[in-house]
Amino acid sequence: MNSSALGRAAARRGDTPPLESGPMNIGGLDINVVVSAERRGVRLTVERDARVTAAVPAGLAADQLTELVKGRRRWIYSKLEDRAAAVANRPAKRFATGEGFTYLGRSYRLRFVEAAPAPVQLVHGRFQVRRDRRSFAADDLIDWYRSHGQAWLPERAAPWAQRLRVPVAELTVRRLGYRWGSCSPRGVVNIHWATMQLPIALVDYVLVHELAHLQHHDHSAAFWSVVERAMPDYEARRARLADVGAHLWLPDS
């Protein structure tokens, strides 16, 4: 039955019409609704950036989702409090000599130098920052992570894409708020620059997670099955990412 037919059937029953993808406010909660023909049930997710997403099957009526969200209200607010606490506890970095910044799981101390060919360099185990760029050091360091990620991540992702049998049209490194990554139906994969602070095993998990979304755009059982086939220990990596990720430097939060 197509969506218009479902809408007519819902109207005859006195129900609200079927949901469409987009924002929805339920009892003061802003919900991002994602309709998927592949889904058989509703999955509520509180994202790292505190957005609430409802992945729903095609044909679900708005009043059905409203009832479900109201029943899970306590759980949703608990998760939102957890996200707020994680933001509050995120470490602030001082741009002073000796401060540590992480690159691929290893910590490197900061040192200011008078002259250098680039605003930021990793030299002899130290992040060297040009003193005349001190006021812009945070943005310069983000640019350093982004450019190194742009050079390194596509090659790192290639064997995982081959294993998952998905075509990657493009991989870009950018600021993504609290999301580790995103992807588009056109095969464009976006990775957060902060991923370059993670240990390589967790970088691989982020890559596999996003590449698997090229097959399944939601977090359905089919999606996690694809992830598990490529990375059997994904659950352990996912749990470690939640812990490590909460303590990364993320100034654009």
N, C-alpha and C positions, 0 to 999 in steps of 0.2 A: 504494500500500500504506500503511495507517495505521501509527501508531507501535507499537501492540500487536502487529500482524502482523510488523512489522520485528523487534520484540523476540523473538517466537517463532522467526523465521527465524535470528536471531543465536544464540539458544540452541541450535538444532539444529546450527549450524556450530561450536558451542563458543566463540563469541565473546562478548564482554561485550554487554549490552543497549545500545540506542541512547542517546546522551547527551540530557540535559535541561538547559535553561538553569539556571545557578546556579554556585556556587563549586565548585572542584575542586582538589585538591592533587596535583601530579605531580612526584615527585622533589624535594620540598621547595619547589617553586614554587606559589604560590597563583594559580590561573587562574580568571578569570571567564568562564564558557562562555555564549555567546549562540547559541542554535539558530535558524536562519532557513530557511524553506522556499525562499527566493529564492536561497540560496547554492548554488554548484556545487563550491566548494572551501573549504579552510580558510584563514582570514586571522588571523595572530597580530599583535597590536598591543601595544606598551608605551606606556601612556598617559603624559601629562605628570605625573600624580600617582604614577607608578611602578607602577600596576596593570597586570597582564598580562591582555589580553582575547583570547579565541579565538572568532571568529565561525565557526560550523561549519554545514554543511548538515544538514537533518533526516535522521535515520537513521544518522549516523556513530556508530560504536561507540567506547566509552571507550578501549579498547586501541589503536585506530587513532590517536586524538588523543595518547595517551601516547607512542606511537612517534614521532609527528611532533614533539612538544615536545622530547623527548630529543634528536632530531636537530638541533633549532635551539637547544639550550641555550646554546651559546657566543654566538650572536647575541643571545639574550634577556638574558644577563648583561651583555653589552657595552652594550646599550641601557639597562639598569638603572644601570650605572655612569655613563653619560652623564647620566641624569636626576639622579643623586645629585650629580654635579659641577655641574650647572646650579643646583641648590638651594644648594650651598656657595658658588657665585660670585654669588648674587643679592645686589644691593646692600642694605645696611642704611641706613636713613634716621635722621638725628638731628633731633629736633624742636627746632631752634634757628634763630634769625633768619638768613636767607640760604640755608637748605637748599632745593634745588629739587625740586618735584613736578610730574609731567607730567599735562596734561589735553588729550585729543584731539591728542596728538603734540607739543604745545608745553610748554616748561618754565616754571614760575612759581615765584618765590622766596617763601619763607615769612616772615611777619612777625607778631609777637605784638602785640596791641593790648589796651588796658585795658578798653574797652567796645565792644560791638557787639551788634546785634539777634539774631545767630545765632552759634553756636560757631565756624563756619567760613564765610568768604565769599571770593569771588574779586572783588577790587576794585582797579581801576587796575593790572591786571597782577600783582597780588600775592595769594597766599593769606593772608588775615588770620585768625589764630587767637586767640581770646580767651584772655588770659593766665591767667584763673582756671580754664580748662579744659585747662591744659597737660598734666596727668597723663592726660587722656582724649583727647589730640589725635589719636592714631592712629585710634581708633574714630570720633571725630567726623569725621575726614577721609574715612574709608570711608563713613560715612553720607552725606557730601556727594556723593561719587562715585555712590553708589547712587541717591540722590534725583534727581540731575541725569540719570543714565542712565534712570531710570524715566520722566522727563518727555520725554526726547529720543529714546530708542531706538525706541519703538513707531512713531513717525512716520517715522523713518529706515528701519525694516524694511518698512513698508507697500508701497512700490513694488517691493521685491525679492520680497515674498510674491506680489504680483500677477504679476510676471514668471514666477515659479516655479509659479503657479497652485495655491497652497496656502493653506488657511484658517488664520489664527492666532487661536486663541480668547483667548489672553492672553500677554503678554510681561512677565516679572518680572526684576528685577535683584537679585542676591543673592550671598552667598559660596558658591563652588563648589569650594573647594580648588584643584587645579591644572587643572580643566577650564574651558575658555573658555565652554562652554555645554552645555545639555542640552535635550531636548524629550520630550514625552509623546505617546502615541497620540491623546490628546484635543486636541492642537493647542496645548498650553501650552509656550512657549519660555522657558527660563531662561538668562540671560546673566550672566557673572561681572562684578562691579562693576569689577574691574581692567581690563576691556575699555575703560573710559572713559579710560584713560591712552594708548591706542593712537592712532596717526594714523587719520584717518577712513577711508582706503582699506583699512586692516586691520580696522577695526570692521566695514566692509561685508563683508569676507571671513568674519568670525566669524558675522555674521547669515546670509549665504547658506549657509554650512556647516550651521548648525543648521536653517534652513528646509528645506534639501534633505533632512534627516533625517525630515521629516514625510512624505516619499514613500518613502524607503528608510532603515530604521533601522540598517543596518550600513554598512560602508565598501566596498561591492561596486563592481564596475565600473559598474553602473547608477547607483549613487549619484554617483560622480565624473563621469559623463556629464551628470547633471542639473546639478551644480555648474558644469561647463565651459560648458554652454549658457547659463547665466545670467551667468557671469563668465569669459570666455575666457582671461584672464590669471591665473586662480586659482593656478596653480603658482608663479608669481613671488611673489604675495602670501602664499601659504602658506610659502614659504621665508623671506621677510622676517619673517613673524610668528614663526617659530621663533627667529630671531635677536633681534628686538626684545623678544619676550615673555620671553626668558631674563633680561633686564635690568630688568624692571619691578619696582616696589616691590610686595611681596606679603607683608605681615606675618602673614597667617593661614596661612602655609605650614606 
